[in-house]
Amino acid sequence: MRRVFLTIILLLVLTGTTAARTLYVDDDLFDCPTADFTRIQDAVNAASSGDEILVYPGVYFEDIVLDKSLTLRGVDHPTVNGKKNGITVKAAGCHIEGFHISFCELAGLSIESNGNVIAHNIIEKNKYGIKLQRSSENFIRENKVLSNHYGLYLCEASKNYIYLNDIINNTDNVYSCRSQNWWHSPGRVFYVYNGKTLENYLANYWSDHRHSDLDGDGICDTIYLIDGEDEDYFPLVMPFENYEILSAPEIVPTPAIEEQQSGTAAGGGKEGRGDNPMPTPTATPPADGALTILAILALLIGRRRRSALGGMPCRIM
């Protein structure tokens, strides 16, 4: 009797478990004549959580809504021209990669859920390039966000990692309201810049920033202020395509960052400000004894502040 019971349980488990599928979309069936769908939303509707949707080159005139956890991957950057929002992400745990999203009345990408990955997209000429609202623990990396009204728009969206993006020539490159995020890689990155192999945190390229770089590490000497709430501590001197990434830290579900410091002289004048946490940059040789003294003072101040805060991370507004 016990064996029969166990067999029934096993059959029920196996019946309820289905392998993830890959669905194919091609608007004109030219690149993939055997594609399952010609519209992306039709594939989304037919998919189950955990499936991957592979989209071939073409122009897709539709508003796409992801209401289940899916991987949406473009081949050679197919174009999405949405009437309102190009792609709206309502389900948690989605991965969107490799799209060209443009000419949407509202947002190119509207993120309304948590724990998503947005990577390698070109987002241009929308009202909002990437919009995050009440959304956290997302990883937004290696996207080109250009010529939108708002490049990045964040409202009550905190604990997101936003790094290695090119934010170029938007009317307002970034708007952040009641949001605190990490605008740099989750950890130090080994990279090659201008023929030199280096290790440091890497952040974003901002077209409206002053791109001075006295120590030649590819990171600006001054931080980039984001609407008075956040700072990009390691803004890039050049667009991210000019950096060869040799190894990067693994993505973790919840941002794990070192506690707040007031700043350091080790990074060639790259300092932290406000109440946000700042990771310690890779040390570079000081130019003279004065910089060494400043570094020691900064370290002592940082320790005193950490002690006063009791080890708590930055306050989320």
C-alpha positions, 0 to 999 in steps of 0.5 A, spaced: 500 500 500 505 504 501 509 503 495 502 504 491 501 511 495 509 513 493 508 511 486 501 516 485 505 522 489 511 521 484 506 521 478 503 527 480 509 531 481 512 529 474 505 531 471 505 538 474 512 539 472 513 541 465 520 543 462 521 550 459 520 551 452 523 556 447 517 559 443 520 563 436 517 569 433 518 572 426 514 578 424 514 576 416 517 569 417 523 570 413 528 569 418 525 563 421 520 560 416 518 555 422 516 560 427 511 559 432 508 566 432 508 573 428 507 577 434 510 577 440 504 578 445 501 572 442 507 568 444 507 571 451 500 569 452 501 562 449 508 561 454 508 559 461 512 561 466 520 559 465 519 559 458 524 563 453 521 567 447 526 568 441 524 574 437 527 575 430 529 581 426 523 585 424 519 591 426 513 589 431 508 595 432 505 592 439 505 594 446 507 588 450 505 586 457 509 580 460 505 578 466 509 571 467 516 570 469 519 569 462 526 570 458 524 575 452 531 575 447 532 579 441 536 576 435 540 582 432 535 587 435 528 587 433 525 593 433 519 594 438 514 600 436 509 601 442 503 605 441 503 607 449 509 602 452 513 598 448 514 593 453 511 593 460 514 588 465 508 586 471 511 579 473 517 578 477 523 575 475 523 576 467 529 577 463 529 582 457 535 582 452 537 585 445 531 589 443 531 596 439 525 600 443 523 606 440 517 611 438 513 609 444 508 615 446 510 613 454 515 608 456 520 604 452 521 599 458 516 600 464 518 596 470 513 594 475 515 588 478 522 586 482 528 582 480 528 583 473 534 583 468 534 588 463 540 588 458 543 589 451 537 594 449 537 600 445 532 605 447 531 611 444 526 617 442 520 615 447 518 619 453 521 615 458 527 610 456 526 606 462 521 607 467 521 604 474 515 605 479 515 601 485 520 596 483 526 593 486 532 588 486 532 589 478 539 589 474 539 594 469 546 593 465 549 595 458 543 598 455 544 604 450 539 609 452 539 615 448 534 621 445 528 620 450 525 625 454 527 622 460 532 617 459 531 613 466 525 615 470 525 612 477 519 613 482 519 609 489 524 605 486 530 603 490 535 597 491 536 596 484 543 596 480 544 600 474 551 600 471 555 600 465 549 603 461 550 609 456 545 615 458 546 619 452 543 626 449 536 625 453 532 631 455 533 629 462 538 624 463 535 621 469 529 623 474 529 620 481 524 621 486 523 617 493 528 612 490 535 610 492 539 605 488 546 603 486 549 606 480 555 601 479 557 594 479 555 589 484 562 588 486 569 590 483 570 588 475 576 586 472 577 590 465 581 593 460 581 600 458 586 604 454 590 598 454 591 597 461 588 592 465 585 594 471 580 592 477 574 597 480 567 598 480 564 601 474 558 605 473 555 609 467 556 613 462 553 620 462 553 625 456 552 631 460 558 629 465 565 632 466 569 627 463 576 628 466 580 622 468 587 624 471 589 617 473 587 614 466 583 608 469 577 610 465 573 613 471 571 620 472 574 624 477 568 627 480 561 623 482 555 624 478 549 627 482 542 624 481 537 629 483 540 630 490 538 623 492 543 618 489 550 619 486 554 615 481 560 614 484 564 611 478 561 614 472 565 612 466 569 617 461 567 613 455 561 609 453 561 602 456 563 599 449 570 602 450 571 597 456 573 590 455 570 586 461 574 580 463 570 578 469 564 581 473 561 579 479 556 574 480 549 577 480 546 576 487 538 577 488 539 582 494 544 588 493 550 586 498 554 593 499 559 595 503 557 600 509 557 607 508 563 611 508 564 619 507 569 618 502 576 616 500 582 619 497 584 612 494 580 613 487 583 619 485 578 624 488 572 620 487 568 621 493 561 619 496 556 624 498 550 624 502 547 618 506 548 612 500 553 607 501 559 607 497 564 601 496 571 602 497 574 603 490 581 599 488 587 603 491 591 607 487 598 609 489 598 616 492 601 622 488 604 625 495 604 624 502 598 629 503 594 624 499 596 619 504 594 623 510 587 625 507 586 617 505 587 616 513 583 621 515 577 619 510 578 612 513 577 614 520 571 618 519 568 612 515 569 608 521 566 613 526 560 613 522 559 606 521 560 605 528 554 611 529 550 607 524 550 601 528 552 597 521 545 599 518 545 600 510 543 606 507 536 609 509 531 607 503 526 613 503 
